[in-house]
């Protein structure tokens, strides 16, 4: 069975990095969209101008958090007509997603595995 990758649309732009992490951690597109819609916690991301959101994903056997890091890119619509207001559209650039076993404290540094940190530094620099 082949995995169906999310496609870019006017709301989301998906990087190759997040697609690979979705496959690795077994996180679906719908799960990521649910986390974005109603996160348990929102923090500043480790990369510049990014936001990291988290939602608990606990079962009886394991306690874990799923984190998603994204960046918001605002774009304006084309030249507005006389009768319309200028509407801002924002597209979320989905950067990374990961599962973290356990529980983290609010406001503390976001726990990102070392391999993901190295890949993010390569993407940003």
The first five atom37 places (N, CA, C, CB, O) and aatype in JSON, in Angstrom:
{
  "aatype": [20, 20, 20, 20, 20, 20, 20, 20, 20, 20, 20, 20, 20, 20, 20, 20, 20, 20, 20, 20, 20, 20, 20, 20, 20, 20, 20, 20, 20, 20, 20, 20, 20, 20, 20, 20, 20, 20, 20, 20, 20, 20, 20, 20, 20, 20, 20, 20, 20, 20, 20, 20, 20, 20, 20, 20, 20, 20, 20, 20, 20, 20, 20, 20, 20, 20, 20, 20, 20, 20, 20, 20, 20, 20, 20, 20, 20, 20, 20, 20, 20, 20, 20, 20, 20, 20, 20, 20, 20, 20, 20, 20, 20, 20, 20, 20, 20, 20, 20, 20, 20, 20, 20, 20, 20, 20, 20, 20, 20, 20, 20, 20, 20, 20, 20, 20, 20, 20, 20, 20, 20, 20, 20, 20, 20],
  "atom_mask": [
    [1, 1, 1, 1, 1],
    [1, 1, 1, 1, 1],
    [1, 1, 1, 1, 1],
    [1, 1, 1, 1, 1],
    [1, 1, 1, 1, 1],
    [1, 1, 1, 1, 1],
    [1, 1, 1, 1, 1],
    [1, 1, 1, 1, 1],
    [1, 1, 1, 1, 1],
    [1, 1, 1, 1, 1],
    [1, 1, 1, 1, 1],
    [1, 1, 1, 1, 1],
    [1, 1, 1, 1, 1],
    [1, 1, 1, 1, 1],
    [1, 1, 1, 1, 1],
    [1, 1, 1, 1, 1],
    [1, 1, 1, 1, 1],
    [1, 1, 1, 1, 1],
    [1, 1, 1, 1, 1],
    [1, 1, 1, 1, 1],
    [1, 1, 1, 1, 1],
    [1, 1, 1, 1, 1],
    [1, 1, 1, 1, 1],
    [1, 1, 1, 1, 1],
    [1, 1, 1, 1, 1],
    [1, 1, 1, 1, 1],
    [1, 1, 1, 1, 1],
    [1, 1, 1, 1, 1],
    [1, 1, 1, 1, 1],
    [1, 1, 1, 1, 1],
    [1, 1, 1, 1, 1],
    [1, 1, 1, 1, 1],
    [1, 1, 1, 1, 1],
    [1, 1, 1, 1, 1],
    [1, 1, 1, 1, 1],
    [1, 1, 1, 1, 1],
    [1, 1, 1, 1, 1],
    [1, 1, 1, 1, 1],
    [1, 1, 1, 1, 1],
    [1, 1, 1, 1, 1],
    [1, 1, 1, 1, 1],
    [1, 1, 1, 1, 1],
    [1, 1, 1, 1, 1],
    [1, 1, 1, 1, 1],
    [1, 1, 1, 1, 1],
    [1, 1, 1, 1, 1],
    [1, 1, 1, 1, 1],
    [1, 1, 1, 1, 1],
    [1, 1, 1, 1, 1],
    [1, 1, 1, 1, 1],
    [1, 1, 1, 1, 1],
    [1, 1, 1, 1, 1],
    [1, 1, 1, 1, 1],
    [1, 1, 1, 1, 1],
    [1, 1, 1, 1, 1],
    [1, 1, 1, 1, 1],
    [1, 1, 1, 1, 1],
    [1, 1, 1, 1, 1],
    [1, 1, 1, 1, 1],
    [1, 1, 1, 1, 1],
    [1, 1, 1, 1, 1],
    [1, 1, 1, 1, 1],
    [1, 1, 1, 1, 1],
    [1, 1, 1, 1, 1],
    [1, 1, 1, 1, 1],
    [1, 1, 1, 1, 1],
    [1, 1, 1, 1, 1],
    [1, 1, 1, 1, 1],
    [1, 1, 1, 1, 1],
    [1, 1, 1, 1, 1],
    [1, 1, 1, 1, 1],
    [1, 1, 1, 1, 1],
    [1, 1, 1, 1, 1],
    [1, 1, 1, 1, 1],
    [1, 1, 1, 1, 1],
    [1, 1, 1, 1, 1],
    [1, 1, 1, 1, 1],
    [1, 1, 1, 1, 1],
    [1, 1, 1, 1, 1],
    [1, 1, 1, 1, 1],
    [1, 1, 1, 1, 1],
    [1, 1, 1, 1, 1],
    [1, 1, 1, 1, 1],
    [1, 1, 1, 1, 1],
    [1, 1, 1, 1, 1],
    [1, 1, 1, 1, 1],
    [1, 1, 1, 1, 1],
    [1, 1, 1, 1, 1],
    [1, 1, 1, 1, 1],
    [1, 1, 1, 1, 1],
    [1, 1, 1, 1, 1],
    [1, 1, 1, 1, 1],
    [1, 1, 1, 1, 1],
    [1, 1, 1, 1, 1],
    [1, 1, 1, 1, 1],
    [1, 1, 1, 1, 1],
    [1, 1, 1, 1, 1],
    [1, 1, 1, 1, 1],
    [1, 1, 1, 1, 1],
    [1, 1, 1, 1, 1],
    [1, 1, 1, 1, 1],
    [1, 1, 1, 1, 1],
    [1, 1, 1, 1, 1],
    [1, 1, 1, 1, 1],
    [1, 1, 1, 1, 1],
    [1, 1, 1, 1, 1],
    [1, 1, 1, 1, 1],
    [1, 1, 1, 1, 1],
    [1, 1, 1, 1, 1],
    [1, 1, 1, 1, 1],
    [1, 1, 1, 1, 1],
    [1, 1, 1, 1, 1],
    [1, 1, 1, 1, 1],
    [1, 1, 1, 1, 1],
    [1, 1, 1, 1, 1],
    [1, 1, 1, 1, 1],
    [1, 1, 1, 1, 1],
    [1, 1, 1, 1, 1],
    [1, 1, 1, 1, 1],
    [1, 1, 1, 1, 1],
    [1, 1, 1, 1, 1],
    [1, 1, 1, 1, 1],
    [1, 1, 1, 1, 1],
    [1, 1, 1, 1, 1],
    [1, 1, 1, 1, 1]
  ],
  "atom_positions": [
    [[0.83, -1.17, 0.0], [0.0, 0.0, 0.0], [0.88, 1.24, 0.0], [-0.95, -0.01, 1.21], [1.82, 1.34, 0.79]],
    [[0.58, 2.18, -0.88], [1.36, 3.4, -1.0], [0.72, 4.52, -0.21], [1.51, 3.79, -2.47], [-0.5, 4.63, -0.13]],
    [[1.57, 5.35, 0.35], [1.07, 6.5, 1.11], [0.69, 7.62, 0.15], [2.13, 7.0, 2.14], [1.37, 7.83, -0.86]],
    [[-0.37, 8.32, 0.46], [-0.79, 9.45, -0.35], [-0.26, 10.72, 0.31], [-2.35, 9.5, -0.51], [-0.64, 11.04, 1.44]],
    [[0.6, 11.42, -0.39], [1.18, 12.64, 0.15], [0.22, 13.8, -0.02], [2.52, 12.95, -0.53], [-0.56, 13.82, -0.97]],
    [[0.27, 14.76, 0.89], [-0.57, 15.95, 0.74], [-0.06, 16.81, -0.42], [-0.6, 16.77, 2.05], [1.13, 16.83, -0.71]],
    [[-0.98, 17.51, -1.06], [-0.62, 18.38, -2.17], [-0.74, 19.83, -1.73], [-1.5, 18.09, -3.41], [-1.54, 20.17, -0.86]],
    [[0.05, 20.68, -2.36], [-0.01, 22.11, -2.06], [-1.33, 22.69, -2.55], [1.18, 22.86, -2.69], [-1.81, 22.34, -3.63]],
    [[-1.91, 23.56, -1.75], [-3.1, 24.29, -2.17], [-2.96, 25.72, -1.68], [-4.41, 23.62, -1.61], [-1.86, 26.14, -1.3]],
    [[-4.04, 26.48, -1.69], [-3.91, 27.89, -1.31], [-3.76, 28.08, 0.2], [-5.11, 28.67, -1.8], [-3.42, 29.17, 0.64]],
    [[-4.01, 27.05, 0.98], [-3.9, 27.15, 2.43], [-2.59, 26.57, 2.96], [-5.05, 26.45, 3.08], [-2.03, 27.1, 3.93]],
    [[-2.1, 25.5, 2.35], [-0.92, 24.81, 2.86], [0.09, 24.57, 1.75], [-1.32, 23.48, 3.5], [-0.26, 24.28, 0.6]],
    [[1.36, 24.69, 2.12], [2.46, 24.31, 1.25], [3.29, 23.3, 2.03], [3.31, 25.57, 0.79], [3.74, 23.6, 3.14]],
    [[3.51, 22.12, 1.48], [4.16, 21.03, 2.2], [5.58, 20.85, 1.69], [3.36, 19.7, 2.05], [5.79, 20.68, 0.48]],
    [[6.57, 20.89, 2.6], [7.95, 20.66, 2.2], [8.22, 19.16, 2.11], [8.93, 21.34, 3.2], [7.47, 18.34, 2.65]],
    [[9.28, 18.82, 1.44], [9.66, 17.42, 1.32], [10.04, 16.85, 2.7], [10.83, 17.25, 0.33], [9.82, 15.67, 2.98]],
    [[10.6, 17.71, 3.54], [11.01, 17.28, 4.88], [9.81, 16.78, 5.69], [11.71, 18.44, 5.62], [9.89, 15.72, 6.3]],
    [[8.73, 17.53, 5.71], [7.56, 17.11, 6.5], [6.92, 15.86, 5.91], [6.53, 18.25, 6.59], [6.39, 15.03, 6.64]],
    [[6.96, 15.72, 4.59], [6.4, 14.51, 3.98], [7.19, 13.28, 4.42], [6.41, 14.63, 2.43], [6.61, 12.23, 4.7]],
    [[8.52, 13.43, 4.47], [9.35, 12.31, 4.92], [9.09, 11.98, 6.39], [10.84, 12.63, 4.72], [9.03, 10.81, 6.77]],
    [[8.94, 13.01, 7.23], [8.69, 12.78, 8.65], [7.29, 12.19, 8.89], [8.84, 14.08, 9.43], [7.11, 11.41, 9.81]],
    [[6.33, 12.56, 8.06], [4.99, 11.98, 8.18], [5.05, 10.48, 7.92], [4.01, 12.65, 7.19], [4.41, 9.69, 8.61]],
    [[5.84, 10.08, 6.92], [6.0, 8.65, 6.63], [6.73, 7.96, 7.78], [6.77, 8.45, 5.3], [6.33, 6.88, 8.21]],
    [[7.8, 8.57, 8.27], [8.62, 7.97, 9.31], [7.83, 7.77, 10.6], [9.85, 8.82, 9.58], [7.89, 6.69, 11.2]],
    [[7.1, 8.79, 11.03], [6.37, 8.72, 12.3], [4.94, 8.21, 12.15], [6.34, 10.08, 12.93], [4.26, 8.01, 13.15]],
    [[4.47, 8.01, 10.94], [3.11, 7.51, 10.73], [2.05, 8.53, 11.1], [2.89, 6.26, 11.53], [1.04, 8.2, 11.73]],
    [[2.27, 9.78, 10.72], [1.32, 10.86, 11.01], [0.58, 11.2, 9.73], [2.05, 12.12, 11.6], [1.2, 11.42, 8.69]],
    [[-0.74, 11.23, 9.8], [-1.54, 11.52, 8.6], [-1.69, 13.02, 8.38], [-2.92, 10.86, 8.72], [-1.47, 13.83, 9.28]],
    [[-2.09, 13.37, 7.17], [-2.35, 14.76, 6.83], [-3.48, 15.31, 7.69], [-2.7, 14.91, 5.34], [-3.4, 16.44, 8.18]],
    [[-4.52, 14.53, 7.87], [-5.65, 14.97, 8.67], [-5.26, 15.21, 10.13], [-6.78, 13.95, 8.6], [-5.77, 16.13, 10.76]],
    [[-4.37, 14.39, 10.66], [-3.9, 14.57, 12.04], [-3.17, 15.91, 12.17], [-2.97, 13.4, 12.46], [-3.35, 16.62, 13.16]],
    [[-2.35, 16.25, 11.19], [-1.62, 17.51, 11.22], [-2.58, 18.69, 11.14], [-0.6, 17.57, 10.08], [-2.42, 19.68, 11.85]],
    [[-3.58, 18.58, 10.27], [-4.56, 19.66, 10.15], [-5.37, 19.82, 11.44], [-5.51, 19.4, 8.97], [-5.73, 20.93, 11.81]],
    [[-5.66, 18.71, 12.11], [-6.37, 18.76, 13.39], [-5.52, 19.46, 14.45], [-6.75, 17.35, 13.86], [-6.04, 20.25, 15.25]],
    [[-4.24, 19.17, 14.47], [-3.33, 19.82, 15.42], [-3.27, 21.32, 15.16], [-1.92, 19.2, 15.34], [-3.25, 22.11, 16.1]],
    [[-3.25, 21.71, 13.89], [-3.22, 23.13, 13.55], [-4.51, 23.83, 13.95], [-2.97, 23.31, 12.06], [-4.49, 24.98, 14.37]],
    [[-5.63, 23.13, 13.82], [-6.93, 23.73, 14.11], [-7.14, 23.93, 15.61], [-8.04, 22.87, 13.54], [-7.66, 24.97, 16.03]],
    [[-6.76, 22.95, 16.41], [-6.97, 23.06, 17.86], [-5.77, 22.5, 18.62], [-8.27, 22.32, 18.27], [-5.84, 21.39, 19.14]],
    [[-4.68, 23.27, 18.68], [-3.51, 22.78, 19.41], [-3.7, 22.87, 20.92], [-2.27, 23.56, 19.0], [-4.42, 23.74, 21.42]],
    [[-3.04, 21.97, 21.63], [-3.02, 22.04, 23.09], [-2.1, 23.18, 23.54], [-2.55, 20.7, 23.69], [-2.38, 23.86, 24.52]],
    [[-1.01, 23.36, 22.8], [-0.05, 24.39, 23.16], [0.59, 24.97, 21.9], [1.04, 23.82, 24.09], [0.75, 24.28, 20.89]],
    [[0.94, 26.25, 21.96], [1.57, 26.94, 20.84], [2.84, 27.61, 21.36], [0.61, 27.99, 20.18], [2.8, 28.32, 22.37]],
    [[3.96, 27.37, 20.69], [5.24, 27.93, 21.12], [5.95, 28.54, 19.92], [6.13, 26.83, 21.79], [5.56, 28.31, 18.77]],
    [[6.99, 29.31, 20.19], [7.82, 29.84, 19.13], [8.73, 28.71, 18.64], [8.66, 31.07, 19.61], [9.31, 27.99, 19.45]],
    [[8.85, 28.55, 17.33], [9.68, 27.49, 16.77], [11.16, 27.79, 16.93], [9.35, 27.28, 15.31], [11.54, 28.91, 17.25]],
    [[12.0, 26.78, 16.71], [13.43, 26.98, 16.86], [14.03, 27.68, 15.65], [14.13, 25.65, 17.07], [15.03, 28.4, 15.78]],
    [[13.44, 27.49, 14.48], [13.9, 28.2, 13.29], [13.31, 29.61, 13.32], [13.48, 27.43, 11.98], [12.27, 29.83, 13.93]],
    [[13.97, 30.58, 12.67], [13.46, 31.95, 12.7], [12.08, 32.06, 12.04], [14.44, 32.88, 12.0], [11.82, 31.43, 11.02]],
    [[11.22, 32.85, 12.64], [9.87, 33.14, 12.12], [9.01, 31.89, 11.95], [9.96, 33.85, 10.8], [8.25, 31.79, 10.99]],
    [[9.12, 30.95, 12.86], [8.3, 29.74, 12.8], [7.48, 29.59, 14.07], [9.18, 28.5, 12.58], [7.79, 30.18, 15.1]],
    [[6.44, 28.8, 13.96], [5.55, 28.52, 15.08], [5.49, 27.0, 15.23], [4.12, 29.13, 14.86], [5.4, 26.27, 14.24]],
    [[5.55, 26.53, 16.46], [5.42, 25.1, 16.74], [4.16, 24.89, 17.57], [6.69, 24.54, 17.48], [3.96, 25.56, 18.58]],
    [[3.32, 23.96, 17.14], [2.1, 23.64, 17.88], [2.13, 22.18, 18.27], [0.83, 23.96, 17.03], [2.75, 21.35, 17.6]],
    [[1.46, 21.86, 19.39], [1.51, 20.51, 19.94], [0.13, 20.06, 20.36], [2.48, 20.45, 21.13], [-0.71, 20.86, 20.77]],
    [[-0.1, 18.77, 20.24], [-1.31, 18.15, 20.75], [-0.92, 16.82, 21.38], [-2.39, 17.94, 19.61], [-0.1, 16.08, 20.82]],
    [[-1.5, 16.52, 22.53], [-1.23, 15.25, 23.22], [-1.87, 14.11, 22.43], [-1.77, 15.28, 24.68], [-2.95, 14.26, 21.86]],
    [[-1.18, 12.98, 22.4], [-1.69, 11.8, 21.71], [-1.47, 10.6, 22.65], [-0.97, 11.58, 20.32], [-0.63, 9.74, 22.38]],
    [[-2.23, 10.57, 23.74], [-2.03, 9.55, 24.77], [-2.91, 8.33, 24.54], [-2.31, 10.14, 26.15], [-4.05, 8.43, 24.1]],
    [[-2.34, 7.17, 24.84], [-3.08, 5.92, 24.88], [-2.82, 5.3, 26.25], [-2.67, 4.95, 23.7], [-2.09, 5.87, 27.06]],
    [[-3.42, 4.15, 26.51], [-3.17, 3.48, 27.79], [-1.71, 3.07, 27.92], [-4.06, 2.25, 27.92], [-1.13, 3.15, 29.01]],
    [[-1.12, 2.65, 26.82], [0.24, 2.12, 26.89], [1.33, 3.17, 26.76], [0.42, 1.1, 25.82], [2.43, 2.99, 27.28]],
    [[1.05, 4.28, 26.07], [2.1, 5.28, 25.89], [1.55, 6.69, 25.96], [2.81, 5.06, 24.57], [0.41, 6.97, 25.57]],
    [[2.38, 7.57, 26.47], [2.06, 9.0, 26.55], [3.01, 9.72, 25.59], [2.19, 9.55, 28.03], [4.22, 9.55, 25.67]],
    [[2.44, 10.51, 24.7], [3.29, 11.21, 23.75], [2.64, 12.5, 23.28], [3.59, 10.32, 22.56], [1.45, 12.74, 23.47]],
    [[3.47, 13.33, 22.65], [3.01, 14.57, 22.06], [3.36, 14.55, 20.58], [3.64, 15.82, 22.77], [4.39, 13.98, 20.19]],
    [[2.52, 15.15, 19.76], [2.82, 15.31, 18.34], [3.02, 16.8, 18.11], [1.68, 14.73, 17.42], [2.14, 17.61, 18.41]],
    [[4.18, 17.15, 17.58], [4.53, 18.54, 17.31], [4.52, 18.8, 15.81], [5.9, 18.88, 17.92], [4.89, 17.94, 15.02]],
    [[4.09, 19.99, 15.43], [4.12, 20.43, 14.03], [4.73, 21.82, 14.0], [2.67, 20.42, 13.39], [4.33, 22.7, 14.77]],
    [[5.69, 22.03, 13.11], [6.3, 23.35, 12.96], [5.96, 23.89, 11.59], [7.84, 23.28, 13.16], [6.07, 23.2, 10.57]],
    [[5.52, 25.15, 11.57], [5.14, 25.78, 10.3], [5.52, 27.25, 10.31], [3.63, 25.62, 10.05], [5.88, 27.82, 11.34]],
    [[5.43, 27.85, 9.13], [5.71, 29.26, 8.95], [4.54, 29.86, 8.17], [7.07, 29.5, 8.23], [4.04, 29.23, 7.24]],
    [[4.12, 31.05, 8.54], [3.01, 31.7, 7.86], [3.54, 32.67, 6.83], [2.08, 32.42, 8.87], [4.39, 33.52, 7.12]],
    [[3.03, 32.53, 5.62], [3.44, 33.41, 4.53], [2.2, 34.16, 4.07], [4.09, 32.6, 3.34], [1.26, 33.57, 3.53]],
    [[2.2, 35.47, 4.29], [1.04, 36.25, 3.9], [1.21, 36.75, 2.48], [0.82, 37.43, 4.87], [2.3, 37.14, 2.07]],
    [[0.12, 36.74, 1.75], [0.14, 37.28, 0.4], [-1.15, 38.07, 0.2], [0.29, 36.16, -0.67], [-2.2, 37.71, 0.73]],
    [[-1.05, 39.11, -0.57], [-2.21, 39.95, -0.82], [-2.87, 39.5, -2.12], [-1.82, 41.45, -0.89], [-2.22, 38.97, -3.02]],
    [[-4.15, 39.73, -2.18], [-4.86, 39.44, -3.41], [-4.45, 40.45, -4.47], [-6.39, 39.46, -3.19], [-3.81, 41.45, -4.17]],
    [[-4.83, 40.18, -5.7], [-4.54, 41.11, -6.77], [-5.26, 42.43, -6.52], [-4.96, 40.53, -8.13], [-6.02, 42.55, -5.56]],
    [[-5.01, 43.38, -7.35], [-5.56, 44.73, -7.19], [-7.06, 44.68, -6.91], [-5.29, 45.59, -8.43], [-7.82, 44.16, -7.73]],
    [[-7.49, 45.22, -5.77], [-8.91, 45.15, -5.44], [-9.74, 46.13, -6.28], [-9.12, 45.44, -3.95], [-9.23, 47.15, -6.74]],
    [[-10.98, 45.81, -6.45], [-11.87, 46.74, -7.15], [-12.35, 47.8, -6.16], [-13.08, 45.99, -7.79], [-12.0, 47.75, -4.98]],
    [[-13.12, 48.72, -6.63], [-13.58, 49.83, -5.8], [-14.48, 49.34, -4.67], [-14.32, 50.85, -6.65], [-14.46, 49.91, -3.58]],
    [[-15.27, 48.3, -4.92], [-16.29, 47.87, -3.97], [-15.86, 46.73, -3.05], [-17.5, 47.47, -4.7], [-16.63, 46.31, -2.19]],
    [[-14.66, 46.24, -3.21], [-14.23, 45.14, -2.36], [-13.13, 45.58, -1.4], [-13.75, 43.96, -3.21], [-12.35, 46.48, -1.71]],
    [[-13.1, 44.96, -0.28], [-12.04, 45.23, 0.68], [-10.82, 44.39, 0.33], [-12.51, 44.92, 2.13], [-10.93, 43.32, -0.27]],
    [[-9.67, 44.89, 0.7], [-8.44, 44.14, 0.46], [-8.4, 43.01, 1.48], [-7.17, 45.05, 0.56], [-8.35, 43.25, 2.68]],
    [[-8.41, 41.8, 1.0], [-8.39, 40.63, 1.89], [-6.99, 40.04, 1.9], [-9.44, 39.57, 1.45], [-6.35, 39.9, 0.86]],
    [[-6.55, 39.7, 3.07], [-5.25, 39.04, 3.18], [-5.45, 37.54, 3.25], [-4.46, 39.55, 4.42], [-6.29, 37.04, 4.0]],
    [[-4.68, 36.86, 2.46], [-4.7, 35.4, 2.52], [-3.36, 34.97, 3.1], [-4.95, 34.76, 1.1], [-2.32, 35.53, 2.76]],
    [[-3.39, 33.99, 3.95], [-2.13, 33.49, 4.49], [-2.03, 32.01, 4.17], [-2.04, 33.74, 6.01], [-2.97, 31.24, 4.33]],
    [[-0.85, 31.64, 3.72], [-0.57, 30.25, 3.42], [0.4, 29.74, 4.47], [0.0, 30.07, 1.97], [1.37, 30.42, 4.8]],
    [[0.15, 28.57, 4.99], [1.03, 27.97, 5.98], [2.02, 27.06, 5.27], [0.22, 27.19, 7.07], [1.62, 26.14, 4.55]],
    [[3.29, 27.32, 5.48], [4.34, 26.47, 4.93], [4.66, 25.44, 6.0], [5.62, 27.29, 4.51], [5.23, 25.77, 7.03]],
    [[4.29, 24.21, 5.76], [4.48, 23.13, 6.72], [5.93, 22.67, 6.65], [3.49, 21.94, 6.45], [6.39, 22.21, 5.6]],
    [[6.66, 22.79, 7.76], [8.09, 22.52, 7.75], [8.43, 21.15, 8.31], [8.81, 23.58, 8.55], [9.14, 20.38, 7.66]],
    [[7.94, 20.83, 9.51], [8.33, 19.56, 10.12], [7.25, 19.07, 11.08], [9.66, 19.71, 10.87], [6.42, 19.85, 11.55]],
    [[7.27, 17.78, 11.36], [6.37, 17.16, 12.32], [7.12, 16.02, 12.99], [5.04, 16.64, 11.63], [7.93, 15.33, 12.36]],
    [[6.86, 15.82, 14.28], [7.53, 14.72, 14.99], [6.72, 14.3, 16.2], [8.94, 15.13, 15.41], [5.89, 15.06, 16.71]],
    [[6.97, 13.09, 16.65], [6.37, 12.56, 17.88], [7.41, 12.67, 18.98], [5.88, 11.07, 17.69], [8.59, 12.36, 18.78]],
    [[6.97, 13.12, 20.15], [7.86, 13.2, 21.3], [7.3, 12.33, 22.41], [8.05, 14.67, 21.78], [6.18, 12.58, 22.86]],
    [[8.04, 11.31, 22.86], [7.53, 10.47, 23.94], [7.59, 11.21, 25.27], [8.33, 9.16, 24.03], [8.6, 11.84, 25.59]],
    [[6.53, 11.14, 26.03], [6.52, 11.79, 27.33], [5.74, 13.08, 27.33], [7.92, 12.05, 27.79], [4.85, 13.3, 26.51]],
    [[6.1, 13.95, 28.29], [5.38, 15.21, 28.48], [6.4, 16.33, 28.66], [4.42, 15.13, 29.71], [7.38, 16.16, 29.39]],
    [[6.18, 17.47, 28.01], [7.09, 18.61, 28.14], [6.41, 19.73, 28.91], [7.54, 19.1, 26.76], [5.18, 19.82, 28.94]],
    [[7.21, 20.58, 29.53], [6.69, 21.71, 30.28], [6.44, 22.88, 29.33], [7.66, 22.13, 31.41], [7.19, 23.08, 28.37]],
    [[5.39, 23.63, 29.6], [5.08, 24.8, 28.79], [6.16, 25.86, 28.98], [3.69, 25.37, 29.15], [6.61, 26.11, 30.09]],
    [[6.56, 26.48, 27.89], [7.57, 27.53, 27.95], [8.99, 27.03, 27.92], [7.37, 28.34, 29.17], [9.92, 27.81, 27.71]],
    [[9.19, 25.74, 28.12], [10.53, 25.18, 28.08], [10.95, 25.02, 26.62], [10.6, 23.81, 28.83], [10.12, 25.12, 25.71]],
    [[12.22, 24.77, 26.41], [12.71, 24.58, 25.05], [12.02, 23.38, 24.42], [14.24, 24.39, 25.05], [11.82, 22.35, 25.06]],
    [[11.65, 23.53, 23.16], [10.92, 22.47, 22.47], [11.86, 21.3, 22.24], [10.33, 22.99, 21.12], [12.94, 21.48, 21.68]],
    [[11.47, 20.1, 22.65], [12.33, 18.93, 22.48], [12.28, 18.42, 21.04], [11.92, 17.82, 23.45], [11.29, 17.84, 20.6]],
    [[13.37, 18.65, 20.32], [13.44, 18.2, 18.93], [14.59, 17.2, 18.84], [13.63, 19.39, 17.93], [15.7, 17.5, 19.27]],
    [[14.33, 16.03, 18.29], [15.4, 15.04, 18.15], [16.57, 15.6, 17.34], [14.86, 13.77, 17.48], [16.38, 16.44, 16.45]],
    [[17.78, 15.13, 17.65], [19.0, 15.66, 17.04], [19.01, 15.52, 15.52], [20.2, 14.96, 17.62], [19.45, 16.43, 14.83]],
    [[18.52, 14.38, 14.99], [18.55, 14.2, 13.54], [17.66, 15.21, 12.84], [18.11, 12.77, 13.18], [17.99, 15.68, 11.74]],
    [[16.55, 15.56, 13.45], [15.66, 16.56, 12.85], [16.29, 17.94, 12.94], [14.28, 16.55, 13.56], [16.17, 18.73, 12.0]],
    [[16.97, 18.24, 14.05], [17.65, 19.53, 14.17], [18.69, 19.72, 13.08], [18.31, 19.65, 15.54], [18.8, 20.8, 12.5]],
    [[19.45, 18.67, 12.8], [20.47, 18.75, 11.76], [19.84, 19.01, 10.4], [21.3, 17.47, 11.72], [20.33, 19.84, 9.63]],
    [[18.75, 18.3, 10.1], [18.07, 18.49, 8.82], [17.47, 19.89, 8.71], [16.99, 17.44, 8.63], [17.52, 20.5, 7.64]],
    [[16.9, 20.4, 9.8], [16.33, 21.75, 9.78], [17.4, 22.8, 9.56], [15.58, 22.03, 11.08], [17.18, 23.77, 8.84]],
    [[18.55, 22.63, 10.19], [19.64, 23.58, 9.99], [20.11, 23.58, 8.54], [20.8, 23.26, 10.92], [20.48, 24.63, 8.01]],
    [[20.11, 22.42, 7.91], [20.48, 22.35, 6.49], [19.44, 23.06, 5.63], [20.63, 20.89, 6.05], [19.79, 23.73, 4.65]],
    [[18.15, 22.91, 5.98], [17.09, 23.55, 5.21], [17.12, 25.07, 5.35], [15.73, 23.03, 5.64], [16.93, 25.78, 4.36]],
    [[17.36, 25.57, 6.55], [17.34, 27.0, 6.81], [18.58, 27.68, 6.25], [17.21, 27.28, 8.3], [18.49, 28.77, 5.68]],
    [[19.74, 27.06, 6.4], [21.0, 27.68, 5.95], [21.3, 27.39, 4.53], [22.14, 27.23, 6.79], [22.33, 27.84, 4.01]]
  ]
}
